[in-house]
């Protein structure tokens, strides 16, 4: 449930030092509150004091809270201690593996980006609505001529290079453009025939 932060009562707590809240505040700014705080039915804080203070310092007026039916001091203290001791932090190896994977996802290699582009190029062909399917088919059909154009450029470049009408640099540049055109043309040809089915 969503609770007004000003309605939450903070009774005597074991934790006195909130520590540095900056990284927690940054996490709240980026991702919101991932784990709600815990309060009882009288809006007394049971668990999540640091999260509450970080949200308050960010100027939040409301916060997500889980309500538990506990009011006796013994159980409240047990829950506070449990919340702050019964968690297992990542090992150094797990942290390194996690951040390595995160870096790969944030900055994929050229090969990964190319594979993702090809995958996205063909994804959703069968699930697309009839109108969207026709649009994709028409788009692919418009680009069918690129493969023959690329083949023509390769032969024309070879012919003009052999006759010394163009330099080696221009010939190589023409061949690169031709190969790109052939690849795009072939991908769209495959896409067109898949959509035609």
VOBA-1610 file (N, C-alpha, C; in pm, whole numbers, padded with zeros to 5 digits, always signed):
BEGIN
Unk+00084-00118+00000Unk+00000+00000+00000Unk+00088+00125+00000Unk+00033+00234-00047Unk+00107+00360-00051Unk+00070+00441+00073Unk+00172+00490+00143Unk+00152+00559+00270Unk+00216+00697+00264Unk+00152+00794+00327Unk+00210+00928+00339Unk+00328+00918+00437Unk+00443+00965+00393Unk+00564+00954+00476Unk+00548+01024+00611Unk+00477+01136+00613Unk+00459+01210+00738Unk+00374+01134+00840Unk+00296+01035+00794Unk+00212+00958+00886Unk+00289+00846+00956Unk+00410+00817+00909Unk+00487+00705+00965Unk+00558+00749+01093Unk+00539+00670+01197Unk+00600+00701+01327Unk+00726+00617+01344Unk+00833+00682+01385Unk+00959+00611+01408Unk+00983+00608+01558Unk+00968+00490+01615Unk+00992+00472+01757Unk+01141+00449+01780Unk+01178+00419+01903Unk+01319+00393+01936Unk+01371+00278+01850Unk+01484+00302+01783Unk+01542+00204+01692Unk+01678+00158+01743Unk+01717+00037+01708Unk+01850-00014+01742Unk+01955+00060+01660Unk+01929+00075+01529Unk+02026+00142+01441Unk+02021+00293+01468Unk+02134+00348+01508Unk+02144+00492+01530Unk+02210+00561+01411Unk+02306+00493+01351Unk+02382+00551+01241Unk+02321+00507+01108Unk+02270+00602+01033Unk+02209+00571+00903Unk+02315+00542+00797Unk+02439+00580+00824Unk+02544+00560+00724Unk+02526+00656+00607Unk+02599+00634+00502Unk+02590+00718+00383Unk+02467+00678+00303Unk+02374+00771+00286Unk+02250+00742+00214Unk+02258+00777+00066Unk+02370+00833+00021Unk+02379+00882-00118Unk+02358+00772-00221Unk+02422+00656-00202Unk+02405+00549-00301Unk+02262+00494-00299Unk+02201+00490-00180Unk+02062+00446-00170Unk+01969+00547-00236Unk+01997+00676-00216Unk+01916+00781-00280Unk+01928+00772-00432Unk+02050+00746-00481Unk+02070+00733-00626Unk+01992+00613-00679Unk+01991+00504-00604Unk+01914+00385-00644Unk+01765+00417-00649Unk+01716+00490-00550Unk+01574+00529-00549Unk+01542+00620-00666Unk+01634+00711-00698Unk+01613+00801-00813Unk+01604+00722-00944Unk+01694+00625-00959Unk+01701+00549-01084Unk+01592+00444-01098Unk+01567+00368-00991Unk+01481+00250-01002Unk+01355+00255-00917Unk+01342+00358-00833Unk+01230+00360-00741Unk+01258+00269-00623Unk+01158+00249-00541Unk+01172+00165-00422Unk+01150+00019-00462Unk+01255-00061-00460Unk+01244-00201-00502Unk+01181-00289-00394Unk+01209-00259-00268Unk+01151-00335-00156Unk+01078-00238-00065Unk+00947-00256-00048Unk+00871-00164+00038Unk+00921-00168+00182Unk+00901-00059+00252Unk+00930-00058+00395Unk+00821-00139+00464Unk+00841-00171+00591Unk+00740-00246+00667Unk+00693-00162+00784Unk+00561-00151+00799Unk+00501-00078+00911Unk+00395-00167+00974Unk+00354-00130+01097Unk+00243-00204+01156Unk+00114-00125+01134Unk+00004-00175+01189Unk-00126-00113+01164Unk-00137+00028+01223Unk-00050+00060+01319Unk-00050+00196+01377Unk+00049+00287+01305Unk+00098+00244+01189Unk+00191+00320+01107Unk+00326+00339+01176Unk+00361+00247+01266Unk+00493+00251+01328Unk+00590+00173+01239Unk+00707+00230+01216Unk+00806+00167+01130Unk+00859+00039+01194Unk+00856-00068+01117Unk+00909-00196+01163Unk+01044-00221+01097Unk+01052-00200+00965Unk+01176-00225+00891Unk+01183-00130+00772Unk+01306-00085+00742Unk+01326+00002+00626Unk+01354+00146+00661Unk+01419+00168+00776Unk+01446+00304+00822Unk+01534+00381+00723Unk+01640+00318+00673Unk+01729+00386+00578Unk+01655+00421+00449Unk+01572+00327+00399Unk+01494+00353+00278Unk+01399+00470+00300Unk+01336+00473+00417Unk+01244+00582+00450Unk+01317+00716+00454Unk+01432+00720+00521Unk+01507+00846+00531Unk+01559+00891+00395Unk+01603+00797+00313Unk+01650+00833+00178Unk+01535+00890+00096Unk+01418+00827+00103Unk+01301+00877+00029Unk+01261+01014+00080Unk+01263+01033+00212Unk+01227+01162+00270Unk+01323+01271+00223Unk+01454+01240+00221Unk+01552+01341+00179Unk+01542+01372+00030Unk+01483+01281-00048Unk+01459+01309-00190Unk+01333+01391-00212Unk+01259+01415-00104Unk+01138+01496-00116Unk+01013+01416-00147Unk+01021+01284-00133Unk+00903+01203-00158Unk+00799+01231-00049Unk+00673+01235-00087Unk+00568+01253+00013Unk+00501+01120+00046Unk+00509+01023-00045Unk+00449+00891-00024Unk+00554+00783-00046Unk+00528+00667+00014Unk+00620+00554-00001Unk+00540+00425+00004Unk+00589+00324-00066Unk+00525+00193-00066Unk+00560+00121+00064Unk+00456+00065+00128Unk+00478-00001+00256Unk+00400-00131+00263Unk+00459-00226+00333Unk+00393-00352+00362Unk+00347-00343+00508Unk+00222-00380+00534Unk+00167-00368+00669Unk+00162-00505+00734Unk+00216-00513+00856Unk+00211-00637+00934Unk+00131-00613+01061Unk+00064-00717+01108Unk-00019-00705+01228Unk+00063-00738+01352Unk+00148-00645+01390Unk+00235-00665+01506Unk+00236-00535+01584Unk+00220-00545+01715Unk+00227-00423+01795Unk+00310-00439+01921Unk+00336-00563+01965Unk+00413-00578+02089Unk+00561-00550+02064Unk+00624-00490+02163Unk+00762-00445+02149Unk+00859-00560+02121Unk+00836-00675+02180Unk+00925-00788+02162Unk+00931-00829+02014Unk+00814-00847+01952Unk+00811-00890+01812Unk+00865-00781+01720Unk+00834-00654+01752Unk+00886-00544+01670Unk+01038-00542+01672Unk+01097-00561+01791Unk+01243-00563+01801Unk+01301-00684+01728Unk+01238-00799+01742Unk+01285-00919+01671Unk+01283-00896+01520Unk+01177-00834+01470Unk+01166-00810+01325Unk+01271-00710+01278Unk+01298-00607+01358Unk+01401-00510+01321Unk+01538-00578+01312Unk+01568-00660+01412Unk+01696-00732+01411Unk+01703-00830+01295Unk+01595-00902+01271Unk+01590-01000+01162Unk+01613-00932+01028Unk+01547-00819+01007Unk+01559-00743+00880Unk+01703-00704+00853Unk+01776-00671+00958Unk+01910-00618+00939Unk+02022-00721+00954Unk+01987-00845+00988Unk+02092-00946+01001Unk+02074-01064+00907Unk+01953-01096+00871Unk+01928-01216+00790Unk+01929-01185+00640Unk+02042-01142+00594Unk+02059-01127+00450Unk+02202-01165+00417Unk+02220-01215+00298Unk+02351-01260+00255Unk+02398-01169+00143Unk+02506-01098+00169Unk+02563-01011+00066Unk+02631-01097-00040Unk+02646-01040-00160Unk+02718-01109-00267Unk+02864-01129-00227Unk+02921-01240-00272Unk+03065-01258-00257Unk+03135-01167-00359Unk+03265-01149-00342Unk+03341-01066-00436Unk+03331-01121-00578Unk+03340-01254-00591Unk+03331-01318-00724Unk+03193-01295-00787Unk+03088-01306-00704Unk+02952-01285-00756Unk+02932-01141-00802Unk+02987-01047-00724Unk+02978-00906-00764Unk+03050-00881-00896Unk+03170-00936-00909Unk+03247-00917-01033Unk+03171-00978-01151Unk+03118-01099-01134Unk+03042-01164-01242Unk+02918-01082-01278Unk+02850-01032-01177Unk+02729-00952-01201Unk+02760-00824-01276Unk+02863-00751-01233Unk+02898-00625-01299Unk+02957-00649-01438Unk+03025-00762-01457Unk+03076-00795-01591Unk+02960-00819-01687Unk+02860-00894-01642Unk+02742-00920-01725Unk+02666-00790-01753Unk+02655-00704-01652Unk+02589-00575-01669Unk+02660-00490-01773Unk+02791-00490-01769Unk+02871-00413-01866Unk+02849-00467-02008Unk+02842-00600-02021Unk+02817-00660-02153Unk+02681-00618-02207Unk+02582-00612-02119Unk+02447-00574-02162Unk+02440-00425-02196Unk+02512-00343-02120Unk+02510-00199-02146Unk+02589-00163-02271Unk+02701-00231-02294Unk+02789-00200-02407Unk+02819-00327-02485Unk+02721-00375-02562Unk+02745-00499-02636Unk+02850-00480-02745Unk+02915-00590-02781Unk+03015-00586-02887Unk+02946-00563-03020Unk+03025-00529-03120Unk+02971-00506-03254Unk+02899-00631-03305Unk+02958-00748-03282Unk+02896-00873-03326Unk+02762-00895-03256Unk+02756-00867-03126Unk+02632-00882-03050Unk+02525-00786-03101Unk+02566-00660-03129Unk+02470-00562-03180Unk+02418-00604-03317Unk+02507-00658-03401Unk+02466-00703-03534Unk+02368-00820-03523Unk+02399-00916-03436Unk+02309-01030-03416Unk+02174-00985-03361Unk+02175-00890-03268Unk+02050-00837-03213Unk+01969-00767-03321Unk+02038-00692-03409Unk+01968-00622-03517Unk+01903-00723-03611Unk+01977-00828-03648Unk+01921-00930-03737Unk+01803-01000-03670Unk+01817-01031-03542Unk+01708-01095-03468Unk+01585-01005-03467Unk+01604-00877-03436Unk+01492-00783-03434Unk+01433-00762-03573Unk+01517-00775-03674Unk+01472-00758-03812Unk+01367-00863-03849Unk+01386-00987-03798Unk+01294-01095-03831Unk+01192-01123-03720Unk+01210-01065-03603Unk+01121-01091-03491Unk+00983-01033-03517Unk+00884-01104-03472Unk+00747-01054-03478Unk+00682-01066-03614Unk+00747-01133-03707Unk+00687-01146-03841Unk+00556-01222-03832Unk+00554-01332-03759Unk+00432-01413-03751Unk+00327-01352-03660Unk+00370-01273-03561Unk+00275-01216-03466Unk+00215-01085-03513Unk+00271-01026-03617Unk+00226-00894-03660Unk+00084-00899-03713Unk+00011-00789-03694Unk-00124-00779-03748Unk-00115-00776-03900Unk-00228-00802-03967Unk-00228-00805-04113Unk-00179-00673-04172Unk-00226-00562-04114Unk-00185-00431-04167Unk-00035-00409-04148Unk+00015-00441-04029Unk+00158-00424-04000Unk+00240-00519-04087Unk+00189-00638-04110Unk+00256-00736-04194Unk+00267-00684-04337Unk+00160-00623-04388Unk+00163-00567-04523Unk+00264-00453-04533Unk+00271-00371-04427Unk+00369-00261-04425Unk+00512-00316-04432Unk+00539-00419-04352Unk+00673-00480-04352Unk+00703-00543-04487Unk+00602-00609-04546Unk+00621-00673-04676Unk+00652-00568-04783Unk+00577-00457-04780Unk+00599-00349-04878Unk+00737-00287-04859Unk+00776-00268-04732Unk+00909-00212-04702Unk+01019-00305-04754Unk+01004-00435-04731Unk+01104-00532-04780Unk+01105-00535-04932Unk+00986-00526-04993Unk+00977-00532-05140Unk+01049-00413-05204Unk+01039-00296-05139Unk+01105-00176-05192Unk+01257-00191-05195Unk+01311-00277-05111Unk+01456-00291-05101Unk+01511-00415-05173Unk+01426-00486-05244Unk+01470-00607-05316Unk+01575-00575-05423Unk+01569-00457-05480Unk+01659-00419-05589Unk+01803-00394-05542Unk+01824-00386-05411Unk+01958-00355-05361Unk+02060-00465-05391Unk+02019-00592-05382Unk+02114-00702-05410Unk+02161-00699-05556Unk+02069-00688-05655Unk+02116-00679-05794Unk+02202-00555-05818Unk+02168-00443-05751Unk+02249-00322-05766Unk+02390-00345-05713Unk+02401-00413-05598Unk+02532-00444-05542Unk+02615-00531-05635Unk+02550-00632-05695Unk+02621-00719-05790Unk+02667-00638-05911Unk+02580-00550-05960Unk+02616-00464-06073Unk+02736-00376-06039Unk+02736-00319-05916Unk+02848-00233-05874Unk+02980-00310-05870Unk+02976-00435-05826Unk+03099-00515-05822Unk+03154-00534-05963Unk+03066-00571-06056Unk+03112-00591-06195Unk+03155-00460-06260Unk+03079-00353-06235Unk+03114-00223-06293Unk+03247-00173-06237Unk+03265-00188-06103Unk+03391-00147-06042Unk+03509-00223-06098Unk+03491-00355-06115Unk+03599-00438-06171Unk+03631-00395-06314Unk+03525-00368-06392Unk+03545-00327-06532Unk+03620-00194-06540Unk+03573-00094-06464Unk+03635+00038-06469Unk+03777+00037-06411Unk+03800-00048-06310Unk+03935-00059-06253Unk+04030-00124-06354Unk+03981-00226-06423Unk+04064-00295-06522Unk+04102-00201-06636Unk+04011-00110-06671Unk+04037-00013-06779Unk+04112+00110-06728Unk+04148+00111-06598Unk+04218+00223-06534Unk+04137+00353-06534Unk+04004+00341-06528Unk+03918+00460-06517Unk+03902+00505-06372Unk+03923+00411-06277Unk+03912+00446-06135Unk+04035+00395-06061Unk+04063+00459-05947Unk+04181+00421-05867Unk+04147+00300-05779Unk+04249+00246-05716Unk+04231+00132-05626Unk+04141+00170-05509Unk+04160+00291-05455Unk+04080+00337-05340Unk+03933+00341-05378Unk+03902+00400-05493Unk+03763+00409-05538Unk+03707+00269-05564Unk+03790+00181-05620Unk+03746+00044-05647Unk+03711-00030-05518Unk+03798-00019-05416Unk+03773-00083-05287Unk+03647-00025-05222Unk+03635+00108-05226Unk+03518+00175-05169Unk+03391+00128-05239Unk+03394+00116-05370Unk+03279+00069-05447Unk+03243-00074-05409Unk+03345-00158-05391Unk+03320-00297-05352Unk+03257-00306-05213Unk+03304-00223-05120Unk+03246-00223-04985Unk+03099-00184-04990Unk+03069-00077-05063Unk+02930-00034-05077Unk+02847-00145-05141Unk+02903-00209-05243Unk+02832-00317-05312Unk+02799-00433-05218Unk+02896-00472-05135Unk+02873-00582-05041Unk+02763-00545-04940Unk+02766-00423-04889Unk+02662-00377-04796Unk+02525-00382-04864Unk+02517-00334-04988Unk+02391-00337-05061Unk+02342-00480-05083Unk+02433-00570-05115Unk+02395-00711-05136Unk+02341-00772-05006Unk+02409-00746-04895Unk+02363-00801-04766Unk+02224-00749-04731Unk+02206-00617-04742Unk+02075-00558-04711Unk+01969-00613-04806Unk+02004-00622-04933Unk+01910-00676-05031Unk+01871-00820-05002Unk+01970-00904-04967Unk+01941-01044-04938Unk+01857-01060-04812Unk+01888-00982-04707Unk+01807-00987-04585Unk+01663-00950-04615Unk+01644-00845-04694Unk+01508-00803-04727Unk+01439-00902-04820Unk+01515-00971-04904Unk+01456-01075-04989Unk+01403-01189-04903Unk+01484-01234-04807Unk+01440-01340-04715Unk+01317-01293-04638Unk+01323-01172-04586Unk+01211-01117-04509Unk+01085-01110-04596Unk+01100-01066-04720Unk+00986-01053-04811Unk+00918-01188-04833Unk+00999-01293-04859Unk+00940-01424-04885Unk+00881-01488-04759Unk+00938-01457-04643Unk+00878-01505-04518Unk+00742-01439-04497Unk+00736-01308-04523Unk+00610-01235-04506Unk+00507-01276-04610Unk+00552-01317-04726Unk+00462-01356-04835Unk+00383-01482-04801Unk+00441-01568-04714Unk+00375-01696-04681Unk+00241-01675-04617
//
